[in-house]
Amino acid sequence: MNLEKAKDTFENYIFVLPAVGIFVIFYVIPFFWVFQLSFHEWDGILPTKIFVALGNFKEIFSQDSNWWQAIRNAGYITLIALTFQNILAFLLAWACDREIRLKNFYRVIFFIPPVLSEIVVGMAWRFIINDVGGANLINRMLIGIGFPQLVNNWLSDPKTALTTVALVHSWKGFGWGFLIFLAGLQTIPRQLYEAAYVDGASAWQTFKNVTIPLMIPVAVLVSILTILGTMQAFALIIGLVGGELAGHTSVPVLRILASMRGSSRFGYACAQGLTFGMILVAISFIQYRFSKKYRQD
């Protein structure tokens, strides 16, 4: 009996061993390698590494204003995603959950942007909104409908570039939230809506007292995924602004790339990556605590 149990246990470990091996090789070992490099100065080529202890982290927190500007830029894009993107995703999911014509067609259409390549989407939107002698499609449309005063070089103007990037990112990513919200809406028992109708509740009262409370856990999940995904965005920005690694559209991942590619400071880039990772872990922990407190209440 003990031999059979040991055999079953051994077989179970054999099945999970490939996944554990992949995780260790591609996640655990690189993490410890990055952690070690963050305490050194290294150009990425020569074998010589200069130990600087906490020097890289000290530079990040006390001297590197560009890094914290990139953090603020990512935070602004994330704020737009949490509001505009997720509200749009929820409203579209709520509409498609109702009995409307062509709702299955809309479900497919709304999911197309997230599955497209970020570089392709960025380059396509760059063609639409980038100013070439005032002749891009958005500016032509503004002129055509009688608002020539609104014509702008959207990606070059520091006042509008980051907001433009945030809106394009929201267009690209709202489909994921749409699917999750739609799945959450479909788990709500229809009997609750029928009971509310029998009790004489209006459509707004049903939405406020039935739909919204039951969708709050789903909204928390979507917000966590939105923050983690948006804070790490970079490929879409490269496609939009043509690979600009600094300035008013810079984000943390691009600053890390700039440290490696521009100044060949791989150790400093590793320190930036660890700092960024700690920020994301802290944000995720805070959201988890809030969601846990809500479930307990």
Summary of the structure (lengths in Angstrom):
residues: 297
radius of gyration: 24.2
end to end distance: 47.1
largest distance: 84.1
contacts: 866
relative contact order: 0.13
helix: 76%
strand: 1%
